Amino acid sequence: MINDIISDSLTRIRNASMRRLETTKLLHSKVIEALVRIFQDKGYIDSFDIVEENKKKFINVVLKYDANGYSII
């Protein structure tokens, strides 16, 4: 069980960007959806979409990198 969904989501994004992954999957909540929408509006991530797997919602986040391959976030 995850007690702090915000810190878990930020940690997943950070870990994925350190490994230079193209995408990462976050657990869905309205707060996390608002958070990644702000990240997208500010240009920190490329995009995101909401998917449902086995009656659970997730947010797939497409990370953004500069020309040298370094994470924007």
PDB file with SEQRES, HELIX, SHEET and CRYST1 records, atoms N, CA, C and O in Angstrom:
SEQRES   1 A   73  MET ILE ASN ASP ILE ILE SER ASP SER LEU THR ARG ILE          
SEQRES   2 A   73  ARG ASN ALA SER MET ARG ARG LEU GLU THR THR LYS LEU          
SEQRES   3 A   73  LEU HIS SER LYS VAL ILE GLU ALA LEU VAL ARG ILE PHE          
SEQRES   4 A   73  GLN ASP LYS GLY TYR ILE ASP SER PHE ASP ILE VAL GLU          
SEQRES   5 A   73  GLU ASN LYS LYS LYS PHE ILE ASN VAL VAL LEU LYS TYR          
SEQRES   6 A   73  ASP ALA ASN GLY TYR SER ILE ILE                              
HELIX    1 AA1 ILE A    5  MET A   18  1                                  14    
HELIX    2 AA2 LYS A   30  LYS A   42  1                                  13    
SHEET    1 AA1 3 THR A  23  LEU A  27  0                                        
SHEET    2 AA1 3 LYS A  56  LEU A  63 -1                                        
SHEET    3 AA1 3 ILE A  45  GLU A  53 -1                                        
CRYST1    1.000    1.000    1.000  90.00  90.00  90.00 P 1           1          
ATOM      1  N   MET A   1       0.835  -1.180   0.000  1.00  0.00           N  
ATOM      2  CA  MET A   1       0.000   0.000   0.000  1.00  0.00           C  
ATOM      3  C   MET A   1       0.881   1.245   0.000  1.00  0.00           C  
ATOM      4  O   MET A   1       1.879   1.317   0.717  1.00  0.00           O  
ATOM      5  N   ILE A   2       0.498   2.212  -0.808  1.00  0.00           N  
ATOM      6  CA  ILE A   2       1.252   3.453  -0.903  1.00  0.00           C  
ATOM      7  C   ILE A   2       0.565   4.501  -0.030  1.00  0.00           C  
ATOM      8  O   ILE A   2      -0.617   4.794  -0.207  1.00  0.00           O  
ATOM      9  N   ASN A   3       1.311   5.055   0.902  1.00  0.00           N  
ATOM     10  CA  ASN A   3       0.737   6.048   1.802  1.00  0.00           C  
ATOM     11  C   ASN A   3       0.795   7.448   1.221  1.00  0.00           C  
ATOM     12  O   ASN A   3      -0.115   8.249   1.436  1.00  0.00           O  
ATOM     13  N   ASP A   4       1.841   7.747   0.498  1.00  0.00           N  
ATOM     14  CA  ASP A   4       2.011   9.090  -0.051  1.00  0.00           C  
ATOM     15  C   ASP A   4       2.128   8.992  -1.568  1.00  0.00           C  
ATOM     16  O   ASP A   4       3.214   8.776  -2.105  1.00  0.00           O  
ATOM     17  N   ILE A   5       1.005   9.151  -2.246  1.00  0.00           N  
ATOM     18  CA  ILE A   5       0.953   8.944  -3.689  1.00  0.00           C  
ATOM     19  C   ILE A   5       1.714  10.034  -4.448  1.00  0.00           C  
ATOM     20  O   ILE A   5       2.226   9.778  -5.538  1.00  0.00           O  
ATOM     21  N   ILE A   6       1.795  11.237  -3.894  1.00  0.00           N  
ATOM     22  CA  ILE A   6       2.510  12.321  -4.572  1.00  0.00           C  
ATOM     23  C   ILE A   6       4.011  12.048  -4.583  1.00  0.00           C  
ATOM     24  O   ILE A   6       4.650  12.143  -5.631  1.00  0.00           O  
ATOM     25  N   SER A   7       4.573  11.713  -3.440  1.00  0.00           N  
ATOM     26  CA  SER A   7       6.008  11.432  -3.399  1.00  0.00           C  
ATOM     27  C   SER A   7       6.344  10.175  -4.193  1.00  0.00           C  
ATOM     28  O   SER A   7       7.412  10.100  -4.799  1.00  0.00           O  
ATOM     29  N   ASP A   8       5.450   9.185  -4.201  1.00  0.00           N  
ATOM     30  CA  ASP A   8       5.672   7.991  -5.004  1.00  0.00           C  
ATOM     31  C   ASP A   8       5.714   8.340  -6.489  1.00  0.00           C  
ATOM     32  O   ASP A   8       6.564   7.836  -7.223  1.00  0.00           O  
ATOM     33  N   SER A   9       4.809   9.193  -6.928  1.00  0.00           N  
ATOM     34  CA  SER A   9       4.768   9.586  -8.343  1.00  0.00           C  
ATOM     35  C   SER A   9       6.009  10.380  -8.736  1.00  0.00           C  
ATOM     36  O   SER A   9       6.589  10.145  -9.796  1.00  0.00           O  
ATOM     37  N   LEU A  10       6.413  11.313  -7.889  1.00  0.00           N  
ATOM     38  CA  LEU A  10       7.612  12.097  -8.181  1.00  0.00           C  
ATOM     39  C   LEU A  10       8.854  11.210  -8.202  1.00  0.00           C  
ATOM     40  O   LEU A  10       9.747  11.419  -9.022  1.00  0.00           O  
ATOM     41  N   THR A  11       8.918  10.233  -7.318  1.00  0.00           N  
ATOM     42  CA  THR A  11      10.046   9.301  -7.291  1.00  0.00           C  
ATOM     43  C   THR A  11      10.062   8.443  -8.548  1.00  0.00           C  
ATOM     44  O   THR A  11      11.129   8.190  -9.108  1.00  0.00           O  
ATOM     45  N   ARG A  12       8.894   7.990  -9.001  1.00  0.00           N  
ATOM     46  CA  ARG A  12       8.839   7.204 -10.236  1.00  0.00           C  
ATOM     47  C   ARG A  12       9.312   8.023 -11.435  1.00  0.00           C  
ATOM     48  O   ARG A  12      10.025   7.507 -12.296  1.00  0.00           O  
ATOM     49  N   ILE A  13       8.921   9.287 -11.496  1.00  0.00           N  
ATOM     50  CA  ILE A  13       9.363  10.156 -12.602  1.00  0.00           C  
ATOM     51  C   ILE A  13      10.869  10.383 -12.522  1.00  0.00           C  
ATOM     52  O   ILE A  13      11.563  10.301 -13.535  1.00  0.00           O  
ATOM     53  N   ARG A  14      11.377  10.666 -11.328  1.00  0.00           N  
ATOM     54  CA  ARG A  14      12.806  10.888 -11.155  1.00  0.00           C  
ATOM     55  C   ARG A  14      13.615   9.647 -11.528  1.00  0.00           C  
ATOM     56  O   ARG A  14      14.608   9.750 -12.249  1.00  0.00           O  
ATOM     57  N   ASN A  15      13.200   8.478 -11.045  1.00  0.00           N  
ATOM     58  CA  ASN A  15      13.925   7.248 -11.343  1.00  0.00           C  
ATOM     59  C   ASN A  15      13.903   6.925 -12.835  1.00  0.00           C  
ATOM     60  O   ASN A  15      14.912   6.490 -13.392  1.00  0.00           O  
ATOM     61  N   ALA A  16      12.770   7.133 -13.477  1.00  0.00           N  
ATOM     62  CA  ALA A  16      12.678   6.865 -14.916  1.00  0.00           C  
ATOM     63  C   ALA A  16      13.563   7.823 -15.708  1.00  0.00           C  
ATOM     64  O   ALA A  16      14.192   7.421 -16.687  1.00  0.00           O  
ATOM     65  N   SER A  17      13.615   9.084 -15.290  1.00  0.00           N  
ATOM     66  CA  SER A  17      14.451  10.048 -16.014  1.00  0.00           C  
ATOM     67  C   SER A  17      15.935   9.776 -15.790  1.00  0.00           C  
ATOM     68  O   SER A  17      16.745  10.005 -16.688  1.00  0.00           O  
ATOM     69  N   MET A  18      16.305   9.291 -14.599  1.00  0.00           N  
ATOM     70  CA  MET A  18      17.706   8.954 -14.341  1.00  0.00           C  
ATOM     71  C   MET A  18      18.140   7.752 -15.186  1.00  0.00           C  
ATOM     72  O   MET A  18      19.305   7.649 -15.568  1.00  0.00           O  
ATOM     73  N   ARG A  19      17.206   6.849 -15.474  1.00  0.00           N  
ATOM     74  CA  ARG A  19      17.504   5.699 -16.312  1.00  0.00           C  
ATOM     75  C   ARG A  19      17.294   6.001 -17.785  1.00  0.00           C  
ATOM     76  O   ARG A  19      17.509   5.137 -18.635  1.00  0.00           O  
ATOM     77  N   ARG A  20      16.871   7.236 -18.095  1.00  0.00           N  
ATOM     78  CA  ARG A  20      16.608   7.710 -19.453  1.00  0.00           C  
ATOM     79  C   ARG A  20      15.548   6.874 -20.175  1.00  0.00           C  
ATOM     80  O   ARG A  20      15.669   6.576 -21.363  1.00  0.00           O  
ATOM     81  N   LEU A  21      14.503   6.503 -19.419  1.00  0.00           N  
ATOM     82  CA  LEU A  21      13.382   5.782 -20.001  1.00  0.00           C  
ATOM     83  C   LEU A  21      12.490   6.755 -20.761  1.00  0.00           C  
ATOM     84  O   LEU A  21      12.442   7.944 -20.448  1.00  0.00           O  
ATOM     85  N   GLU A  22      11.795   6.244 -21.747  1.00  0.00           N  
ATOM     86  CA  GLU A  22      10.912   7.094 -22.532  1.00  0.00           C  
ATOM     87  C   GLU A  22       9.616   7.401 -21.784  1.00  0.00           C  
ATOM     88  O   GLU A  22       9.109   8.522 -21.842  1.00  0.00           O  
ATOM     89  N   THR A  23       9.080   6.393 -21.078  1.00  0.00           N  
ATOM     90  CA  THR A  23       7.822   6.578 -20.362  1.00  0.00           C  
ATOM     91  C   THR A  23       7.912   5.981 -18.963  1.00  0.00           C  
ATOM     92  O   THR A  23       8.805   5.191 -18.659  1.00  0.00           O  
ATOM     93  N   THR A  24       6.973   6.376 -18.132  1.00  0.00           N  
ATOM     94  CA  THR A  24       6.792   5.764 -16.818  1.00  0.00           C  
ATOM     95  C   THR A  24       5.306   5.722 -16.514  1.00  0.00           C  
ATOM     96  O   THR A  24       4.534   6.508 -17.063  1.00  0.00           O  
ATOM     97  N   LYS A  25       4.904   4.810 -15.647  1.00  0.00           N  
ATOM     98  CA  LYS A  25       3.496   4.615 -15.321  1.00  0.00           C  
ATOM     99  C   LYS A  25       3.263   5.003 -13.863  1.00  0.00           C  
ATOM    100  O   LYS A  25       3.963   4.537 -12.964  1.00  0.00           O  
ATOM    101  N   LEU A  26       2.269   5.864 -13.643  1.00  0.00           N  
ATOM    102  CA  LEU A  26       1.913   6.328 -12.303  1.00  0.00           C  
ATOM    103  C   LEU A  26       0.514   5.848 -11.947  1.00  0.00           C  
ATOM    104  O   LEU A  26      -0.323   5.645 -12.826  1.00  0.00           O  
ATOM    105  N   LEU A  27       0.268   5.668 -10.663  1.00  0.00           N  
ATOM    106  CA  LEU A  27      -1.078   5.367 -10.204  1.00  0.00           C  
ATOM    107  C   LEU A  27      -1.944   6.606 -10.384  1.00  0.00           C  
ATOM    108  O   LEU A  27      -1.482   7.726 -10.167  1.00  0.00           O  
ATOM    109  N   HIS A  28      -3.186   6.412 -10.777  1.00  0.00           N  
ATOM    110  CA  HIS A  28      -4.055   7.543 -11.076  1.00  0.00           C  
ATOM    111  C   HIS A  28      -4.763   8.059  -9.831  1.00  0.00           C  
ATOM    112  O   HIS A  28      -5.253   7.290  -9.004  1.00  0.00           O  
ATOM    113  N   SER A  29      -4.801   9.355  -9.724  1.00  0.00           N  
ATOM    114  CA  SER A  29      -5.684  10.065  -8.803  1.00  0.00           C  
ATOM    115  C   SER A  29      -5.882  11.451  -9.410  1.00  0.00           C  
ATOM    116  O   SER A  29      -5.130  11.859 -10.295  1.00  0.00           O  
ATOM    117  N   LYS A  30      -6.875  12.158  -8.941  1.00  0.00           N  
ATOM    118  CA  LYS A  30      -7.137  13.495  -9.470  1.00  0.00           C  
ATOM    119  C   LYS A  30      -5.969  14.436  -9.185  1.00  0.00           C  
ATOM    120  O   LYS A  30      -5.639  15.291 -10.007  1.00  0.00           O  
ATOM    121  N   VAL A  31      -5.350  14.278  -8.023  1.00  0.00           N  
ATOM    122  CA  VAL A  31      -4.222  15.129  -7.650  1.00  0.00           C  
ATOM    123  C   VAL A  31      -3.026  14.865  -8.572  1.00  0.00           C  
ATOM    124  O   VAL A  31      -2.381  15.804  -9.037  1.00  0.00           O  
ATOM    125  N   ILE A  32      -2.733  13.597  -8.833  1.00  0.00           N  
ATOM    126  CA  ILE A  32      -1.605  13.254  -9.696  1.00  0.00           C  
ATOM    127  C   ILE A  32      -1.884  13.694 -11.121  1.00  0.00           C  
ATOM    128  O   ILE A  32      -0.979  14.161 -11.812  1.00  0.00           O  
ATOM    129  N   GLU A  33      -3.120  13.553 -11.571  1.00  0.00           N  
ATOM    130  CA  GLU A  33      -3.480  14.024 -12.904  1.00  0.00           C  
ATOM    131  C   GLU A  33      -3.266  15.529 -13.022  1.00  0.00           C  
ATOM    132  O   GLU A  33      -2.755  16.005 -14.036  1.00  0.00           O  
ATOM    133  N   ALA A  34      -3.652  16.280 -11.993  1.00  0.00           N  
ATOM    134  CA  ALA A  34      -3.436  17.730 -11.993  1.00  0.00           C  
ATOM    135  C   ALA A  34      -1.945  18.053 -11.970  1.00  0.00           C  
ATOM    136  O   ALA A  34      -1.506  18.997 -12.628  1.00  0.00           O  
ATOM    137  N   LEU A  35      -1.171  17.283 -11.223  1.00  0.00           N  
ATOM    138  CA  LEU A  35       0.266  17.500 -11.135  1.00  0.00           C  
ATOM    139  C   LEU A  35       0.941  17.300 -12.491  1.00  0.00           C  
ATOM    140  O   LEU A  35       1.727  18.145 -12.922  1.00  0.00           O  
ATOM    141  N   VAL A  36       0.640  16.192 -13.166  1.00  0.00           N  
ATOM    142  CA  VAL A  36       1.289  15.953 -14.466  1.00  0.00           C  
ATOM    143  C   VAL A  36       0.773  16.920 -15.529  1.00  0.00           C  
ATOM    144  O   VAL A  36       1.491  17.231 -16.480  1.00  0.00           O  
ATOM    145  N   ARG A  37      -0.458  17.397 -15.379  1.00  0.00           N  
ATOM    146  CA  ARG A  37      -0.967  18.417 -16.311  1.00  0.00           C  
ATOM    147  C   ARG A  37      -0.154  19.721 -16.148  1.00  0.00           C  
ATOM    148  O   ARG A  37       0.165  20.379 -17.138  1.00  0.00           O  
ATOM    149  N   ILE A  38       0.171  20.082 -14.917  1.00  0.00           N  
ATOM    150  CA  ILE A  38       1.009  21.259 -14.672  1.00  0.00           C  
ATOM    151  C   ILE A  38       2.402  21.043 -15.245  1.00  0.00           C  
ATOM    152  O   ILE A  38       2.961  21.941 -15.874  1.00  0.00           O  
ATOM    153  N   PHE A  39       2.974  19.843 -15.029  1.00  0.00           N  
ATOM    154  CA  PHE A  39       4.289  19.527 -15.605  1.00  0.00           C  
ATOM    155  C   PHE A  39       4.272  19.662 -17.119  1.00  0.00           C  
ATOM    156  O   PHE A  39       5.227  20.166 -17.710  1.00  0.00           O  
ATOM    157  N   GLN A  40       3.183  19.211 -17.753  1.00  0.00           N  
ATOM    158  CA  GLN A  40       3.089  19.324 -19.208  1.00  0.00           C  
ATOM    159  C   GLN A  40       2.955  20.787 -19.636  1.00  0.00           C  
ATOM    160  O   GLN A  40       3.599  21.213 -20.595  1.00  0.00           O  
ATOM    161  N   ASP A  41       2.129  21.550 -18.936  1.00  0.00           N  
ATOM    162  CA  ASP A  41       1.946  22.967 -19.263  1.00  0.00           C  
ATOM    163  C   ASP A  41       3.247  23.751 -19.114  1.00  0.00           C  
ATOM    164  O   ASP A  41       3.511  24.667 -19.894  1.00  0.00           O  
ATOM    165  N   LYS A  42       4.056  23.401 -18.125  1.00  0.00           N  
ATOM    166  CA  LYS A  42       5.334  24.083 -17.893  1.00  0.00           C  
ATOM    167  C   LYS A  42       6.451  23.571 -18.793  1.00  0.00           C  
ATOM    168  O   LYS A  42       7.532  24.157 -18.832  1.00  0.00           O  
ATOM    169  N   GLY A  43       6.197  22.466 -19.529  1.00  0.00           N  
ATOM    170  CA  GLY A  43       7.194  21.945 -20.448  1.00  0.00           C  
ATOM    171  C   GLY A  43       8.170  20.959 -19.837  1.00  0.00           C  
ATOM    172  O   GLY A  43       9.203  20.666 -20.439  1.00  0.00           O  
ATOM    173  N   TYR A  44       7.868  20.437 -18.648  1.00  0.00           N  
ATOM    174  CA  TYR A  44       8.762  19.487 -17.992  1.00  0.00           C  
ATOM    175  C   TYR A  44       8.614  18.065 -18.518  1.00  0.00           C  
ATOM    176  O   TYR A  44       9.570  17.290 -18.487  1.00  0.00           O  
ATOM    177  N   ILE A  45       7.417  17.716 -19.001  1.00  0.00           N  
ATOM    178  CA  ILE A  45       7.197  16.409 -19.613  1.00  0.00           C  
ATOM    179  C   ILE A  45       6.623  16.621 -21.004  1.00  0.00           C  
ATOM    180  O   ILE A  45       6.095  17.689 -21.315  1.00  0.00           O  
ATOM    181  N   ASP A  46       6.733  15.594 -21.837  1.00  0.00           N  
ATOM    182  CA  ASP A  46       6.250  15.693 -23.205  1.00  0.00           C  
ATOM    183  C   ASP A  46       4.727  15.569 -23.260  1.00  0.00           C  
ATOM    184  O   ASP A  46       4.048  16.432 -23.818  1.00  0.00           O  
ATOM    185  N   SER A  47       4.197  14.494 -22.679  1.00  0.00           N  
ATOM    186  CA  SER A  47       2.750  14.280 -22.685  1.00  0.00           C  
ATOM    187  C   SER A  47       2.385  13.221 -21.645  1.00  0.00           C  
ATOM    188  O   SER A  47       3.253  12.629 -21.003  1.00  0.00           O  
ATOM    189  N   PHE A  48       1.082  13.001 -21.498  1.00  0.00           N  
ATOM    190  CA  PHE A  48       0.600  11.932 -20.628  1.00  0.00           C  
ATOM    191  C   PHE A  48      -0.760  11.483 -21.131  1.00  0.00           C  
ATOM    192  O   PHE A  48      -1.467  12.238 -21.798  1.00  0.00           O  
ATOM    193  N   ASP A  49      -1.122  10.248 -20.806  1.00  0.00           N  
ATOM    194  CA  ASP A  49      -2.462   9.765 -21.092  1.00  0.00           C  
ATOM    195  C   ASP A  49      -2.905   8.832 -19.979  1.00  0.00           C  
ATOM    196  O   ASP A  49      -2.087   8.242 -19.273  1.00  0.00           O  
ATOM    197  N   ILE A  50      -4.220   8.712 -19.841  1.00  0.00           N  
ATOM    198  CA  ILE A  50      -4.800   7.894 -18.790  1.00  0.00           C  
ATOM    199  C   ILE A  50      -5.274   6.584 -19.412  1.00  0.00           C  
ATOM    200  O   ILE A  50      -6.004   6.583 -20.403  1.00  0.00           O  
ATOM    201  N   VAL A  51      -4.852   5.479 -18.823  1.00  0.00           N  
ATOM    202  CA  VAL A  51      -5.231   4.157 -19.319  1.00  0.00           C  
ATOM    203  C   VAL A  51      -5.849   3.354 -18.179  1.00  0.00           C  
ATOM    204  O   VAL A  51      -5.574   3.598 -17.004  1.00  0.00           O  
ATOM    205  N   GLU A  52      -6.684   2.399 -18.550  1.00  0.00           N  
ATOM    206  CA  GLU A  52      -7.310   1.536 -17.552  1.00  0.00           C  
ATOM    207  C   GLU A  52      -6.885   0.103 -17.813  1.00  0.00           C  
ATOM    208  O   GLU A  52      -7.045  -0.413 -18.919  1.00  0.00           O  
ATOM    209  N   GLU A  53      -6.338  -0.538 -16.780  1.00  0.00           N  
ATOM    210  CA  GLU A  53      -5.914  -1.933 -16.859  1.00  0.00           C  
ATOM    211  C   GLU A  53      -6.524  -2.674 -15.687  1.00  0.00           C  
ATOM    212  O   GLU A  53      -6.308  -2.306 -14.532  1.00  0.00           O  
ATOM    213  N   ASN A  54      -7.283  -3.713 -15.978  1.00  0.00           N  
ATOM    214  CA  ASN A  54      -7.914  -4.521 -14.929  1.00  0.00           C  
ATOM    215  C   ASN A  54      -8.697  -3.673 -13.927  1.00  0.00           C  
ATOM    216  O   ASN A  54      -8.577  -3.858 -12.716  1.00  0.00           O  
ATOM    217  N   LYS A  55      -9.487  -2.759 -14.437  1.00  0.00           N  
ATOM    218  CA  LYS A  55     -10.358  -1.883 -13.635  1.00  0.00           C  
ATOM    219  C   LYS A  55      -9.587  -0.917 -12.735  1.00  0.00           C  
ATOM    220  O   LYS A  55     -10.162  -0.354 -11.804  1.00  0.00           O  
ATOM    221  N   LYS A  56      -8.296  -0.717 -12.999  1.00  0.00           N  
ATOM    222  CA  LYS A  56      -7.500   0.275 -12.280  1.00  0.00           C  
ATOM    223  C   LYS A  56      -6.989   1.294 -13.289  1.00  0.00           C  
ATOM    224  O   LYS A  56      -6.622   0.938 -14.408  1.00  0.00           O  
ATOM    225  N   LYS A  57      -6.965   2.547 -12.894  1.00  0.00           N  
ATOM    226  CA  LYS A  57      -6.482   3.602 -13.783  1.00  0.00           C  
ATOM    227  C   LYS A  57      -5.024   3.908 -13.496  1.00  0.00           C  
ATOM    228  O   LYS A  57      -4.578   3.905 -12.349  1.00  0.00           O  
ATOM    229  N   PHE A  58      -4.288   4.173 -14.579  1.00  0.00           N  
ATOM    230  CA  PHE A  58      -2.896   4.566 -14.506  1.00  0.00           C  
ATOM    231  C   PHE A  58      -2.683   5.769 -15.408  1.00  0.00           C  
ATOM    232  O   PHE A  58      -3.478   6.035 -16.310  1.00  0.00           O  
ATOM    233  N   ILE A  59      -1.606   6.487 -15.155  1.00  0.00           N  
ATOM    234  CA  ILE A  59      -1.217   7.611 -16.006  1.00  0.00           C  
ATOM    235  C   ILE A  59       0.131   7.263 -16.615  1.00  0.00           C  
ATOM    236  O   ILE A  59       1.116   7.078 -15.900  1.00  0.00           O  
ATOM    237  N   ASN A  60       0.171   7.175 -17.948  1.00  0.00           N  
ATOM    238  CA  ASN A  60       1.434   6.966 -18.646  1.00  0.00           C  
ATOM    239  C   ASN A  60       2.025   8.333 -18.960  1.00  0.00           C  
ATOM    240  O   ASN A  60       1.395   9.149 -19.633  1.00  0.00           O  
ATOM    241  N   VAL A  61       3.224   8.578 -18.477  1.00  0.00           N  
ATOM    242  CA  VAL A  61       3.891   9.862 -18.659  1.00  0.00           C  
ATOM    243  C   VAL A  61       5.035   9.682 -19.644  1.00  0.00           C  
ATOM    244  O   VAL A  61       5.896   8.821 -19.459  1.00  0.00           O  
ATOM    245  N   VAL A  62       5.040  10.503 -20.701  1.00  0.00           N  
ATOM    246  CA  VAL A  62       6.133  10.497 -21.668  1.00  0.00           C  
ATOM    247  C   VAL A  62       7.113  11.583 -21.243  1.00  0.00           C  
ATOM    248  O   VAL A  62       6.783  12.769 -21.242  1.00  0.00           O  
ATOM    249  N   LEU A  63       8.318  11.162 -20.884  1.00  0.00           N  
ATOM    250  CA  LEU A  63       9.325  12.087 -20.372  1.00  0.00           C  
ATOM    251  C   LEU A  63       9.961  12.890 -21.503  1.00  0.00           C  
ATOM    252  O   LEU A  63       9.922  12.489 -22.666  1.00  0.00           O  
ATOM    253  N   LYS A  64      10.543  14.025 -21.142  1.00  0.00           N  
ATOM    254  CA  LYS A  64      11.124  14.938 -22.123  1.00  0.00           C  
ATOM    255  C   LYS A  64      12.614  15.103 -21.845  1.00  0.00           C  
ATOM    256  O   LYS A  64      13.027  15.277 -20.698  1.00  0.00           O  
ATOM    257  N   TYR A  65      13.416  15.046 -22.907  1.00  0.00           N  
ATOM    258  CA  TYR A  65      14.868  15.171 -22.800  1.00  0.00           C  
ATOM    259  C   TYR A  65      15.355  16.250 -23.760  1.00  0.00           C  
ATOM    260  O   TYR A  65      14.710  16.535 -24.769  1.00  0.00           O  
ATOM    261  N   ASP A  66      16.512  16.853 -23.431  1.00  0.00           N  
ATOM    262  CA  ASP A  66      17.076  17.866 -24.322  1.00  0.00           C  
ATOM    263  C   ASP A  66      17.873  17.198 -25.438  1.00  0.00           C  
ATOM    264  O   ASP A  66      17.885  15.971 -25.541  1.00  0.00           O  
ATOM    265  N   ALA A  67      18.533  17.987 -26.268  1.00  0.00           N  
ATOM    266  CA  ALA A  67      19.287  17.470 -27.417  1.00  0.00           C  
ATOM    267  C   ALA A  67      20.454  16.577 -26.994  1.00  0.00           C  
ATOM    268  O   ALA A  67      20.869  15.697 -27.748  1.00  0.00           O  
ATOM    269  N   ASN A  68      20.979  16.801 -25.799  1.00  0.00           N  
ATOM    270  CA  ASN A  68      22.103  15.993 -25.300  1.00  0.00           C  
ATOM    271  C   ASN A  68      21.656  14.748 -24.542  1.00  0.00           C  
ATOM    272  O   ASN A  68      22.493  13.980 -24.068  1.00  0.00           O  
ATOM    273  N   GLY A  69      20.349  14.541 -24.423  1.00  0.00           N  
ATOM    274  CA  GLY A  69      19.833  13.368 -23.742  1.00  0.00           C  
ATOM    275  C   GLY A  69      19.634  13.535 -22.256  1.00  0.00           C  
ATOM    276  O   GLY A  69      19.387  12.555 -21.553  1.00  0.00           O  
ATOM    277  N   TYR A  70      19.736  14.764 -21.757  1.00  0.00           N  
ATOM    278  CA  TYR A  70      19.537  15.021 -20.338  1.00  0.00           C  
ATOM    279  C   TYR A  70      18.060  15.328 -20.070  1.00  0.00           C  
ATOM    280  O   TYR A  70      17.391  15.974 -20.877  1.00  0.00           O  
ATOM    281  N   SER A  71      17.576  14.864 -18.947  1.00  0.00           N  
ATOM    282  CA  SER A  71      16.188  15.068 -18.579  1.00  0.00           C  
ATOM    283  C   SER A  71      15.887  16.554 -18.372  1.00  0.00           C  
ATOM    284  O   SER A  71      16.692  17.290 -17.801  1.00  0.00           O  
ATOM    285  N   ILE A  72      14.728  16.976 -18.840  1.00  0.00           N  
ATOM    286  CA  ILE A  72      14.297  18.367 -18.659  1.00  0.00           C  
ATOM    287  C   ILE A  72      13.881  18.604 -17.207  1.00  0.00           C  
ATOM    288  O   ILE A  72      14.077  19.694 -16.670  1.00  0.00           O  
ATOM    289  N   ILE A  73      13.319  17.599 -16.591  1.00  0.00           N  
ATOM    290  CA  ILE A  73      12.780  17.769 -15.242  1.00  0.00           C  
ATOM    291  C   ILE A  73      13.866  17.779 -14.190  1.00  0.00           C  
ATOM    292  O   ILE A  73      13.574  17.914 -13.001  1.00  0.00           O  
TER     293      ILE A  73                                                      
END                                                                             
